Amino acid sequence: MKEQHFSDGEYEVPLPDESEYLPDTTGTPPGNGDAGLDMAEDWLAEDWPEKAWQDEDWLVEDEADDDTDDSVSEKVKMELYDWMQCIVSAIICGIFIFVFIGRTIGVEGDSMRQTLHYYDRVIMSNLFYTPKNGDIVVFQSPSSSFGGIPLVKRVIAVAGQTLDIDFETGDVMVYEHDTSGAMVRIAGLNYTHDMVIDEKYINELTQRRIDFSGSITVPEGYVFVMGDNRNHSSDSRDNRVGLVDTRYILGKVLFLLIPGGADNDPRNWSRFGMVYN
């Protein structure tokens, strides 16, 4: 721009360039080069609304909160899924055990004393079970005389074996016949003498006849049972029970789980455990 001069008559003084005092309309802060760019950044930083930076901070915090909520929700879902798996697995295992392995049943009455008492709770199983001499079994009597309540007795003789009882002496005899028709002892049974079996489990000698009429050979598919409390038991000597069809046997008693207790028979936990000596 052309330089202007002012004269007072003696001296000429150059006037300043007015462009130096005019605002910069280019939008570029004063200065040039890199220094100008730095000043522009400072200017923008000073004039940028503070609220904008706060809004951005809130946006980041909201996104973080959403991520946290999603994480917690996913964790709760996984925990619920794990619990459902445990519950379903427990139900399936319970059904499997109940149907195929064992179940509990309560004892009512004193017909199996001293082995089992009133209100005892025992575990029984029918898994791959075949009745054998001396087994304690639970069976459903087809007779309506017992109100549909399962009975608990001991197997005394199985199919093909002959049983007889001497009610004078209380001896119970169990034997088989050989091809010549002679009486022979059965392998695996303990005998006291002749054909008299050793019954250490009984509460008293067998002296109550009930409906028993004489020696009997047990047919295929049946067993002869009696209670250990011989003179206080309704069993195969009683026509209401008779020979027990093996299809009605629910299982073999394995274990005394909870000893019973009554006013005249306090609960004795020393009886807990196996029911066979």
Secondary structure, DSSP 8 states (H G I E B T S, - for coil): ----EEE-SS-EEE---GGGTS--TTS--SS-HHHHHHHHHHHHHHHS-HHHHHHHHHHHHHHHHHHHHHHHHHHHHHHHHHHHHHHHHHHHHHHHIIIII-EEEE--SSTTTTTS-TT-EEEEE-TT----TT-EEEE--S-GGGTT--EEEEEEEETT-EEEEETTTTEEEEEEE-TTS-EE--TT--EEETTEE--TT-SS-----TT--S-EE--TTEEEEE-SSGGG--STTSTTT-SEEGGGEEEEEEEEEE---BTTB---GGG-EES--
